[in-house]
Amino acid sequence: MSSTFSWEELIQQAAEEALRGRYQQALEKLQIADETGEPRDFRYYWILGKSQKGKGEELEALKSYETSLRLNPDQTKLLEEMTDLYDSLRFPDKALNTARVLLSRDPENRDLRYKALLWSSRIGDIEYYKATLKELESSNPYLAEEQALLDEISSFQKAGKIEDSIARCKRFLPYFPRNKSLHRLCILSYKSKDSNLYEEGLLQRANIFRDEPIFHHILSMEYLDQRRFVESAALARRALLLSLRKNLFPDKDYLLPLRRYYIQIGSDSGILGTELLEEIIRTKKSPSIEEWNVLLKHSSFSWEVLAFALRSVSETEPEESALIVSKEWKDMYKDLKAGELEKDLSRYAGPYSLDKTFQFYLETGYSLAEME
């Protein structure tokens, strides 16, 4: 496949092919360019990455993009593509770091700042999350039009104009990130359009309302409907802890995804643990320390039973006594579950796997109130 074209001409041709979506042709041009003997530059790796991404080879594309960036760090467009690619590959920490570089260059990019808000919540960067939320809400030129915008989106939905509804949702969520009515309308539109978009809408709402258990529970139930049991259970655990913060006897529905998960993996102790807790919720009776000891042993120190026990003693026992017995239970949990801790659901599954504000709750002396 020799050619009379120069390296520069071949690179320009490959770039044009990639921009047209003709990815195989772009790769062929790059192959011919290699035969000229000229060294590869940052443009070569950008074209290679774009073509790989276009063909669905996202991890390979990311490697090519990173090489291009090392050769020439001053590539704003490439950084934007890398941010989207990190997000697609579920690397929210890297997506956030790249977004922060872009925002330092373009602080008025509200859409990107909204995405940064979501990513910071997912990885547990609470300081950046709060600062970004405040920044998004501090300057809103559409504040007086809030109700009119909601009415407009609702009217689009009723008229079956889902594309228009989605377009308005995507435009105005960065201006009203904590408007629950707007999130609800957006999620309804997404559900009518695309299942992936619907799931992403549920996740966005959970990211923003990160302290509200109901939104994590709804997402957990969605994963359960999809038979994604591990992800469902990971979200359910977070929902359960958030619910326990608010109520000593949360709704028993929060246990449903966890029970289904234990049934799926055949864990008798897990099933028993959820059954014991359902009975406690039904009777609304707080067991004594001695009774909790019995329940913990019966359930082989089930994660859920321990979470309830820690919450209960913090509420019903004197502070000093609660701290002593909590440490004792956690030490026993670590001794019994030492081989399982590295496989804990919160560490590798679900959208919050990088969020250390939640990750180590049952292994440390932190109380629920100190988690964030």
N, C-alpha and C positions, 0 to 999 in steps of 0.2 A: 504494500500500500504506500509506495513512495509518492512524493509530491514535489512539484516545483514551487509550491508556496513557501514563504518564509515562516519562521517560528511565530513572528508577530501576527502575520496574516492568519495562520492556523488558530492561534489563540482567539483572535477576534471572531473567526468563523464559529469556533466551538462555543464562545459566549453567546452568539446570536442563536445558535441551535438550542442551547439550554434555555434561553429566555423564551423561545417559541414552544418549549415543552417537548422538543425533539431530543430526548436525553440519550438515546443510543447513538444518534448521529454525532452528538457533542462528544461522547466518549471515543468514538472513532476518530474524530478530529484530534483529540488529545493524544491518541495512540500514534497518529502520524506525526504530531508535533514532537513526541519523544524521539522519533527516528532522526530528527535533525541534530540531536546531540546537545541542544541548548538546555541549560539547567532550568528546572521547574521553578516558577515564581509564585507569589501569593495568588495571582489571578488563576493560574492553573488549578490550584487546590480549591479555589472558590467554585470554579466551573465543575470540577470533579465532584465536589460535595453537593452542588445543586443537582447534578445529574443523578447521583446516587440517591439523594432524597426523593427525586421525582420517580425513581424506580422502586421506591419503598425500602431502600437499604439505609434506614435512618441512623443506625449506630456507625456505619462506615462513613456516612455523610458528616456526622459530627466530628469524627477524627480528621476528615479532610478540612472541615471548617476551622478546627482548632489549629491545624498546621498552617493554614492561610493566615490566621490571626497572629500566630507567632512570627511569621515572615513580615507582616505589616499590621501592627496593632491599631492603626488609625482607619478602621473600616466600619463606619456606623451602620450601613445597610447589612453588612455581614453579622454584626452584633444583634441586630433585630431578628435576622433569620435564626441565629443561634438561640436566642431567647425562646422563640416559638418551638424550636426543636427540642430544647431542654424540657419545656413544658410537655410536649408530646411524648417524650421518653420518660416522663415522671421523675425528673430531677429538679424539684422545686427550689432546692437550695442554690443550684447553679443558675437556674432561671432568674432567681432574685438577684444574685450577685451581678449577673450580666445586665439586668434591668437597671440596677443602681448606677452602673457605669453610664448607661444611655441617659438616665434621668439627670445625671450631673451635667450632661451636655445639652439636654433638652428638658428643663424642669417643667415646661408647660404641657408635656405629653400626658394628658389626663388618663387616656385609655391604658397606657403602660403603667401609670401609677396605680390604677385600679387593679391591674394584674399583680403588681408588686404587693398590694395589700393582701390579696388572696394567698400568694406564695409565702409571705411572712407569717401568716396565720398557720399555714400548713406545717411550717418547720418550727413553729414555736418562738419566733423572734418577736416577742410581745412588745418590746419597746418600739421597734420599727413599725409594727402593726398599728399601735395606738397613734404614733406620730403621723403615719400615712393617712389613717382614717380622719384624723383632725384636719390634716391639710386638704383632703378632698372635700370636706364639709365646710371649711372656713370661707371658701370663695365659690359661691354657686350663683351664676347669673340667672338660673331658671327657678330659683326658690319660690318666687311668687306664682309660678305656673305649675306647681307640683300637682294639684288636683286636676287641672285641665289636662295634663299629660296622662295621668292615670285614666281619666275618662276617655281620652282619645284611643289609648291602647285597648281599653275594654271594648270600645266601639268597633275597632278593627277585628277583634276576636269574634264578636257577635256577628259581624258581616262575613266571617270566613277569610278575612285578609290576613292570613297568618304571616306571610312574608313581611308585610308592613309592620305588623305587631312586633315581630322579632327584631326588625331593624331599629324600631324606636326603643325597644328594651336595651339592646346593645349600646345604643347611643347614650341613654340616660342613666343606666345603672352606675356609671362612674360619677354622676352628679348626685345621685340619691342612693348611696350604697347600703344604707340601713332602713330603707323604706320597705317594710314587709309586704305591703300591698303590691308594690312594683315587682318584687321578687316572685310573688304568687302568680301575677299575670304573666311574667316572663316564663316561668316554669310551665304554665298551662300551654303557652304558645310553643315552647320547645317540645313538649310531649306530643303535640299535634303534628310536629314536623319531623323529628328525628330522635331516636332513643338515646343516642350518644349525647346529643345536645341536652336532652332532658336530664340525663345523669349529671352532666356538667353543671346544669343549673341548680340541681339539688346540692351538689358539692360546693358551689359558690356560696349559696345561702348558709350552709353549715360553716364554711370558712369565716364568713363575716360575723355571724351570730355564734361565735365559737363557745360561748358559755351557756347556750340554751340547748338542753338535751333533746327537745322534741325534733329539732331539725336533723340532728345526728341519728335519731331513731328512725325517722322517715327514710333517710338515705340507707340505713342498715336494712330496712324492710325492702327497699328497692333491690339491693344486692341479694337479699334472700329470695325474692321473686325470680331473680336471674340465676338462682342456685349457685351463687358465688359465696359459698358458706364461710370461708375464711375471712374475706373482706367484710361480710355482714357481721360476723362475730367481733372483729376488731372495732368496727364503728359502734356496735352494741355495747362493748365494754366502756368506751368513752361516754356514750349516752348514759349508761348506768351510773358512772362516777359523777357526771355532771348533775344527774337527777338526785343522787344521794346528797349532794351539797345543799340542795334546796329542801329536801324532804326526807325524814327518817324512814318513811314508808312510801317509796315511789310506786308508780303504777306498775302492776305486774307484767304489763305488755312489754316493758323494757327487757324482761327476761326471755321473751319468746325467741328472738334470733339466736340467743346463746343456747337455749334448750335445743333448738333445731340443729345447731352446729354440733353439739355433743351427741345427739342422736346420729348424725351423719358420720361422725368419726368413731362411734361406738364406745363413748366414754361413760361408763356407769356412774363413776363418782361425779362427773359433771352434771349428768341428768339428775342424780340425787340431790346435788347442791341446789339446783334451780327449783326442785320440788320443795325442799325445806324452806327456801326463801319465799316461795309463793304462799306457803302456809303462814309464815310470819307476817307477810303483807296483808293477808286475808284477816288475820286476827288482830293486827296492829298492836302486837304485844312485844315489848323489847325483852329479849332473853337476858338473864344475868350472865356474869362472867363465866360462872360454872357451866351454865347451859350452852353458852357460845363454845366453850372448850369441847363439850360433847359433840355439838354440831360440826365443828371444824374437823374433829377426828373422824366422825361418820362420813364426811364428804371428802376425806383425804386432803384436807386443806384446799378445798376448791377456791379458785380465784374470787368468784362471786361471793361466796360465804364469808371469806376473809374481808372483802371490801365492806360488806354490810356490818360485820363484827366491829371493824375499826371505827366505822361511822357511829355505831350504836354506843360504844364505850366512851367515845369523845363527847357524847350528848348526855349519857346517863351516869357516868362515874366522875368523881373528883379528878381534877386535871392531873395531879401527880400519879394517882392510881391508873388512870387511863394511859398515860405515857409508858408506865412500867409494863402493863399487860400488852400494849400495842407492840412494844419492842420485842417482847417475848414471842408473840404470835408471828411477827415478821421474821424473826430469827428462825423459828421453827419452819415457817414457809420456805425460807431460803435453803434450809438444810434438806427438807423433803423434796423440793422442786429444783435443786441445783442443776440437774441435767436438763431441765425444761426451760430455765430462765432465758437461755440464748435463743430459744424457739418461741418465746412469748409472742402472742399475736400482735401486740402493740409495737413490736420491734421490726417486724418485716411485712406486715400486711396493712392494707388500708391507706388512706391519704395522709395520715398523721404519723407515719412510721419514723419520721425525723424529729418529731415534737417531743423533746425531752421534758417539757413541763408536765407531761402526762406519763411518760414512759416508765419512770422508776417509782411510781407512787407506792406500790406494795413492797418495795425493797428498801425504802429509806424511812427516816423518821418524820418525813414531811406530812403535815395534815392536809386535808382537802383544801382548806382555805389558803394554804401556802403553795399550792401547785402552780399558780401563776402569780 
